[in-house]
Each structure stands twice: as structure tokens, then as C-alpha cells.
């Protein structure tokens, strides 16, 4: 999503956030971090690398006026005048603290950063980064004392994975500023995305592609597999992926005609789509452009395996939609009173 080759970490401050539920308090810094070269060279990729592979972006949200969204307002203040960086960072931490409404929300270090030279698409922009470090890793530290070496255990930040973080770009579209977010400790799905940042997915082709593929995956699991078996489920998923790969634009009417062979399955899909939209509060567009990036990511989540109660699994290739129908047969053995699959092949590998 972004490129970081020319990015510069201009300002950074570290605070500690508590949890009002268990009466742990915040601890504020009053000065910016002054990095030595080695720390800076390690920290910059740690902060930005997670967002280079981000596929989905978000936009700020508020039930009445997006201008009342706290983090949207604070980021605006920093983009307009970063001379008040320290004071604004304290407001951000206080807002984060106010969202700690349960004991499971962890205290931790919070880094608030201002970047320059972030490349988004084909231009460069500034960005505000907010990071929460919840877990510290034990490590051994050796030291010299009285001409002998000894060791002790300390805890530090693992420079490989950010627990929680967001990057707010000083650029946007008709729906607002572009926000990227990661949460590797998603113990509370509402805490970071909904309550602290209050962000939502934009109404764009990335989201339309994601919504439709997730609908198909859930339909295959909840309707096709129980009623028609694992082979039919896997065959449908393979045809779905193939349709998205072969078409730059998805039209749901054409999609249904190509992936379903039976009218009753089309009716089941249409009924399930209505209930899915209502339950998940999403709108599945009847026509939209395909996002190749989202398709690639969603494809990795699709499992085309037939798991049998005899401890045997048949794995089908999601990229070969015709293989299941051509080389796999399902039947019933009257003598054993058991279902069976017959697989055709030329050679083993």
C-alpha cells in the first residue's frame, strides 16, 4: 500500500497508557525521543514495514459528523501545525485511555510519530503514526562484573511485529483521509478499530470484492457443504475464484449463471445473500470492478479440502475448477453402507 524508501521519521514521542478499569494510570513524556543512528535505522522499518503490504484502507467515521472524530481532528492539527506535537500526542493518549473499558485491554507503551516522504501510489505525503506496544519479550543480557561474565533476564520490544498500529496519511478522497491499520493482538475487535480510531471501510472496489468473496465462502460452508457435500462446496469455490480471475468486472447475474448448474442452488444463493447482508450489515453490489490485490489475499483464505470421518482428507486445487467434476466421483457402497470418492489420475508425485 505504501513505499518507505524515502520516508523520514521527523518526530516521535513515547507515552505509557494505563487502563481505567483496573486503575492503572497514564505516564506522559514531555520531550521527544532523540535517536542515535543505530536505533533510528532499526525503528523506521519496524514502524512502516507492516503497512507496505496492507491491502485494505479505512476512512474516519462518526455517527453525526466526521469532523467530530477525535483522531481525525488530532491528525488534522498535526498536519496543519506540528509545533504542538507533544501536546496533541498527550490528547491522543488520553483518548486511547478512555476506550479501556474492560480488564482485558492491556496497558503498554504508545509511540506517536510524524513521518515525511511516505509514498502512496505515485506521490509523496506526510503521515501520523500511532502504535501501541502491549507485549514485551524476555531476553538474556550478559554483562561483565569483577572480571567475570554473568547474565540477567530483561524484557524488551521485539523488532519484528507491531502489536497495534495505524498510519494516517495526509491525503484522501471524497470519503476522507486514508487510514491504514493493523492489530496483531485482536483480543477486543471493537477497542482499536471502532472505539479508538472509529474507522470504516471505504465504499470502493476493494471492499466490494472482499464482501462478495466472503459471501461466497460463507455460503459454501453453511449451505453447500451440509446439503450437497464437500465436492460441491470445493467445486463452487474453485469456480468462484476462476470467475474473479477471468473477469475485470463482476456482474452477479452472469456470475450465478456461470458457477451454478442447478436453478435450486441459484435460489439458495439469492436467499442466503439477503440474510448475509442483513446479518453482517453490508451491501453486496450487483456489479463492481475486481480488485486483484484483494482477490489474491482472499484466495489464500479459501480452503478446498474434503474432510472425511475416516481420517482422510482430499485436497482440491482452487485454481483448477474443472478437475473436481472430471476426475472425482462420489458414490455410495451398498455393502459397506458408506459413501465413497473415486479419484482418477495418471501418475503420483
C-alpha positions as CSV (number, residue, x, y, z in Angstrom):
1,X,0.0,0.0,0.0
2,X,2.8,2.4,0.8
3,X,6.5,2.7,0.0
4,X,9.0,3.7,2.7
5,X,12.3,4.1,0.8
6,X,12.4,7.9,1.2
7,X,10.4,8.1,4.4
8,X,11.8,10.2,7.3
9,X,10.8,9.9,11.0
10,X,10.6,13.6,11.9
11,X,9.2,13.4,15.4
12,X,8.5,10.7,17.9
13,X,7.3,10.6,21.5
14,X,6.7,7.7,23.8
15,X,3.9,7.7,26.5
16,X,2.6,4.8,28.6
17,X,-1.2,4.2,28.6
18,X,-2.9,2.6,31.6
19,X,-6.3,1.1,32.0
20,X,-9.0,2.9,33.9
21,X,-10.9,-0.3,34.5
22,X,-8.1,-1.6,36.8
23,X,-6.9,1.9,37.9
24,X,-3.5,1.8,36.2
25,X,-2.6,5.4,35.2
26,X,-1.1,7.1,32.2
27,X,2.5,8.3,32.2
28,X,3.3,11.2,29.9
29,X,6.6,12.2,28.3
30,X,7.4,15.9,27.9
31,X,10.2,15.6,25.4
32,X,10.7,14.0,22.0
33,X,12.8,10.9,21.6
34,X,16.4,11.6,20.5
35,X,17.5,8.6,18.5
36,X,21.0,7.5,17.8
37,X,21.7,6.2,14.3
38,X,21.5,2.5,15.2
39,X,18.1,2.9,16.9
40,X,16.7,5.0,14.1
41,X,17.8,2.6,11.4
42,X,16.1,-0.3,13.3
43,X,13.0,1.6,14.3
44,X,12.0,3.2,11.0
45,X,11.3,-0.1,9.2
46,X,9.7,-1.6,12.3
47,X,7.1,1.2,12.2
48,X,6.5,1.3,8.5
49,X,7.1,-2.1,7.1
50,X,3.7,-3.6,8.3
51,X,1.9,-1.0,6.1
52,X,3.8,-1.8,2.9
53,X,1.8,-4.9,2.4
54,X,-1.5,-3.6,3.6
55,X,-4.3,-4.1,1.0
56,X,-7.3,-2.6,2.7
57,X,-7.6,1.0,3.8
58,X,-10.1,2.8,6.0
59,X,-11.7,6.2,6.4
60,X,-12.6,8.0,9.6
61,X,-16.2,7.7,10.7
62,X,-18.6,9.4,13.1
63,X,-22.3,8.9,13.6
64,X,-23.2,12.5,13.1
65,X,-20.2,14.4,11.7
66,X,-16.8,13.0,10.8
67,X,-15.3,16.3,11.9
68,X,-16.1,15.2,15.5
69,X,-14.0,12.1,15.2
70,X,-11.2,12.6,17.8
71,X,-8.3,11.1,15.9
72,X,-9.3,12.7,12.7
73,X,-9.3,16.1,14.5
74,X,-5.9,15.5,16.2
75,X,-4.3,14.4,12.9
76,X,-5.6,17.5,11.2
77,X,-4.0,19.6,14.0
78,X,-0.6,17.9,13.4
79,X,-0.8,18.2,9.6
80,X,-1.6,21.9,9.9
81,X,1.0,22.7,12.6
82,X,3.3,20.1,14.1
83,X,4.8,22.6,16.5
84,X,2.2,21.4,19.1
85,X,3.2,17.8,18.5
86,X,3.8,17.0,22.2
87,X,0.6,18.4,23.5
88,X,-1.5,16.8,20.7
89,X,0.1,13.5,21.4
90,X,-1.0,13.6,25.0
91,X,-4.6,14.2,23.9
92,X,-4.3,11.1,21.6
93,X,-3.1,9.1,24.6
94,X,-5.9,10.3,26.8
95,X,-8.4,9.4,24.1
96,X,-6.9,5.9,23.9
97,X,-7.1,5.6,27.7
98,X,-10.8,6.5,27.7
99,X,-11.5,3.5,25.5
100,X,-10.2,1.0,28.0
101,X,-13.5,-0.2,29.3
102,X,-12.6,-3.8,30.3
103,X,-9.9,-5.6,32.3
104,X,-8.6,-7.5,29.2
105,X,-7.4,-4.3,27.5
106,X,-3.7,-4.1,28.1
107,X,-1.6,-1.2,29.3
108,X,1.5,-0.6,27.3
109,X,3.9,1.8,25.6
110,X,2.4,4.2,23.0
111,X,4.6,5.7,20.2
112,X,3.2,8.7,18.3
113,X,5.2,9.6,15.3
114,X,5.2,12.1,12.5
115,X,6.6,10.9,9.1
116,X,7.6,12.8,5.9
117,X,8.2,11.3,2.5
118,X,5.7,8.4,2.6
119,X,5.0,7.3,-0.9
120,X,1.3,6.4,-1.6
121,X,0.5,5.5,-5.2
122,X,2.6,7.9,-7.3
123,X,3.1,10.8,-4.9
124,X,4.7,11.6,-1.5
125,X,2.9,12.7,1.6
126,X,3.2,13.2,5.4
127,X,1.7,10.8,7.8
128,X,0.9,10.4,11.5
129,X,1.6,7.0,13.1
130,X,0.1,5.7,16.4
131,X,1.5,2.5,17.8
132,X,0.6,0.6,20.9
133,X,3.1,-2.0,22.2
134,X,1.3,-4.4,24.5
135,X,3.8,-7.3,24.8
136,X,7.4,-7.3,25.6
137,X,9.7,-10.3,25.0
138,X,12.1,-11.7,27.7
139,X,15.7,-11.9,26.6
140,X,19.1,-12.6,28.2
141,X,21.5,-9.8,28.8
142,X,25.1,-10.6,29.5
143,X,27.4,-8.2,31.5
144,X,30.9,-8.1,32.9
145,X,31.4,-7.8,36.7
146,X,34.5,-8.5,38.7
147,X,36.3,-9.8,35.6
148,X,33.6,-12.4,35.0
149,X,30.6,-12.5,32.8
150,X,27.1,-13.1,34.1
151,X,23.6,-12.8,32.7
152,X,20.2,-11.5,33.7
153,X,16.8,-11.5,32.1
154,X,15.3,-8.3,30.8
155,X,12.2,-7.5,28.8
156,X,12.2,-5.5,25.6
157,X,10.3,-4.7,22.4
158,X,10.6,-7.4,19.7
159,X,11.6,-5.5,16.5
160,X,9.6,-7.8,14.2
161,X,5.9,-7.3,14.8
162,X,3.9,-4.3,15.9
163,X,1.0,-5.2,18.2
164,X,-1.3,-2.4,17.2
165,X,-0.7,0.5,14.9
166,X,-2.3,2.9,12.4
167,X,-0.9,5.2,9.8
168,X,-2.9,8.3,8.9
169,X,-2.0,9.8,5.5
170,X,-2.2,13.5,4.8
171,X,-4.2,12.6,1.6
172,X,-7.5,11.2,0.9
173,X,-10.5,11.0,-1.4
174,X,-14.2,12.1,-1.3
175,X,-14.7,9.9,1.8
176,X,-11.8,11.4,3.8
177,X,-8.2,10.8,4.8
178,X,-6.7,7.4,4.1
179,X,-6.1,5.4,7.2
180,X,-4.1,2.1,7.4
181,X,-4.5,-0.1,10.5
182,X,-3.0,-3.3,11.9
183,X,-4.0,-5.3,15.0
184,X,-2.0,-8.4,15.8
185,X,-3.4,-8.7,19.3
186,X,-7.1,-8.6,18.4
187,X,-8.5,-9.7,21.8
188,X,-11.2,-7.0,21.5
189,X,-12.4,-6.4,18.0
190,X,-14.1,-3.1,19.0
191,X,-11.3,-1.5,21.0
192,X,-8.8,-0.4,18.4
193,X,-10.9,-0.1,15.2
194,X,-14.3,1.0,16.4
195,X,-13.8,2.9,19.7
196,X,-10.3,4.4,19.4
197,X,-9.9,5.1,15.7
198,X,-13.6,4.9,14.7
199,X,-12.8,4.0,11.2
200,X,-14.7,2.1,8.5
201,X,-14.0,0.5,5.1
202,X,-14.5,2.9,2.1
203,X,-17.1,2.2,-0.5
204,X,-14.7,1.1,-3.2
205,X,-13.9,-1.8,-5.4
206,X,-11.5,-3.3,-2.8
207,X,-14.4,-3.6,-0.4
208,X,-16.9,-4.8,-3.0
209,X,-14.5,-7.6,-4.0
210,X,-13.9,-8.6,-0.4
211,X,-17.6,-8.6,0.5
212,X,-18.6,-10.8,-2.4
213,X,-15.9,-13.4,-1.9
214,X,-16.6,-13.6,1.8
215,X,-20.3,-14.1,1.0
216,X,-19.4,-16.9,-1.4
217,X,-17.0,-18.6,1.1
218,X,-19.7,-18.5,3.9
219,X,-22.4,-19.7,1.5
220,X,-20.2,-22.7,0.5
221,X,-19.6,-23.5,4.2
222,X,-23.1,-23.0,5.6
223,X,-25.3,-24.1,2.6
224,X,-23.4,-26.1,0.0
225,X,-21.3,-28.4,2.2
226,X,-24.1,-29.5,4.6
227,X,-26.7,-30.0,1.7
228,X,-24.6,-31.1,-1.3
229,X,-21.3,-32.3,0.2
230,X,-17.6,-31.2,0.2
231,X,-17.1,-31.9,-3.5
232,X,-19.8,-29.4,-4.5
233,X,-18.5,-26.9,-2.0
234,X,-15.0,-27.1,-3.3
235,X,-16.2,-27.0,-6.9
236,X,-18.1,-23.9,-6.3
237,X,-15.2,-22.1,-4.6
238,X,-12.9,-23.1,-7.4
239,X,-15.4,-21.7,-10.0
240,X,-15.7,-18.5,-7.9
241,X,-12.0,-17.9,-7.9
242,X,-11.8,-18.7,-11.6
243,X,-14.6,-16.3,-12.4
244,X,-12.9,-13.4,-10.5
245,X,-9.6,-14.2,-12.1
246,X,-11.1,-14.2,-15.6
247,X,-13.2,-11.1,-15.3
248,X,-12.2,-7.5,-14.7
249,X,-15.7,-6.7,-13.6
250,X,-18.2,-8.9,-11.8
251,X,-21.8,-8.9,-12.7
252,X,-23.7,-11.1,-10.1
253,X,-26.3,-12.3,-12.7
254,X,-23.6,-13.5,-15.0
255,X,-21.7,-15.0,-12.0
256,X,-24.7,-17.1,-10.9
257,X,-25.3,-18.4,-14.5
258,X,-21.6,-19.5,-14.8
259,X,-20.9,-21.0,-11.4
260,X,-24.2,-22.8,-10.7
261,X,-25.6,-25.6,-12.8
262,X,-28.9,-26.0,-10.9
263,X,-31.7,-23.5,-10.5
264,X,-32.4,-24.5,-6.9
265,X,-28.8,-23.6,-6.0
266,X,-29.2,-20.2,-7.5
267,X,-32.3,-19.7,-5.4
268,X,-30.4,-20.8,-2.3
269,X,-27.6,-18.4,-3.1
270,X,-30.1,-15.4,-3.5
271,X,-31.8,-16.2,-0.3
272,X,-28.5,-16.6,1.6
273,X,-27.2,-13.3,0.1
274,X,-30.2,-11.4,1.6
275,X,-29.8,-12.8,5.0
276,X,-26.0,-12.3,4.9
277,X,-26.4,-8.7,4.0
278,X,-28.8,-8.2,6.8
279,X,-26.8,-10.1,9.4
280,X,-23.4,-8.5,8.5
281,X,-24.8,-5.0,7.6
282,X,-23.1,-5.0,4.2
283,X,-24.3,-4.4,0.7
284,X,-23.2,-6.8,-1.9
285,X,-23.1,-4.9,-5.2
286,X,-24.7,-6.4,-8.2
287,X,-21.8,-5.1,-10.4
288,X,-18.3,-4.0,-9.5
289,X,-14.7,-3.9,-10.6
290,X,-12.4,-6.7,-9.3
291,X,-9.5,-5.8,-7.1
292,X,-6.7,-8.2,-7.9
293,X,-4.9,-7.4,-4.7
294,X,-7.9,-8.3,-2.6
295,X,-8.6,-11.4,-4.7
296,X,-5.1,-12.7,-4.1
297,X,-5.4,-12.2,-0.4
298,X,-8.9,-13.7,-0.2
299,X,-7.8,-16.7,-2.3
300,X,-5.3,-17.6,0.5
301,X,-8.2,-17.9,2.9
302,X,-10.2,-20.3,0.8
303,X,-9.8,-24.0,1.8
304,X,-10.9,-26.5,-0.7
305,X,-10.5,-29.7,1.4
306,X,-12.9,-32.5,1.8
307,X,-12.5,-33.8,5.4
308,X,-13.9,-37.3,5.9
309,X,-14.7,-39.0,9.2
310,X,-12.3,-41.8,8.3
311,X,-9.3,-39.6,9.0
312,X,-8.8,-39.0,5.2
313,X,-8.7,-35.6,3.6
314,X,-8.9,-34.8,-0.2
315,X,-7.4,-31.5,-1.1
316,X,-8.5,-29.9,-4.3
317,X,-6.7,-27.2,-6.3
318,X,-8.7,-24.0,-6.2
319,X,-7.0,-22.9,-9.5
320,X,-8.4,-26.0,-11.3
321,X,-12.2,-25.5,-11.2
322,X,-12.9,-28.4,-13.7
323,X,-10.7,-31.0,-12.0
324,X,-13.3,-32.0,-9.3
325,X,-16.1,-32.6,-11.8
326,X,-13.8,-34.5,-14.3
327,X,-11.6,-36.6,-12.0
328,X,-13.6,-37.1,-8.8
329,X,-16.7,-39.1,-8.4
330,X,-18.9,-39.5,-5.3
331,X,-21.0,-42.6,-4.7
332,X,-22.5,-45.0,-2.1
333,X,-21.4,-48.6,-1.4
334,X,-24.4,-50.7,-0.6
335,X,-22.3,-53.5,1.0
336,X,-20.5,-51.2,3.4
337,X,-23.3,-48.7,3.7
338,X,-20.8,-45.9,3.3
339,X,-20.2,-43.1,1.0
340,X,-17.0,-43.1,-1.2
341,X,-15.0,-40.9,-3.5
342,X,-13.3,-42.3,-6.7
343,X,-10.3,-40.4,-7.9
344,X,-8.8,-40.7,-11.4
345,X,-5.1,-39.9,-12.1
346,X,-2.3,-40.9,-14.4
347,X,0.7,-40.7,-12.1
348,X,1.6,-39.9,-8.5
349,X,4.1,-37.3,-7.5
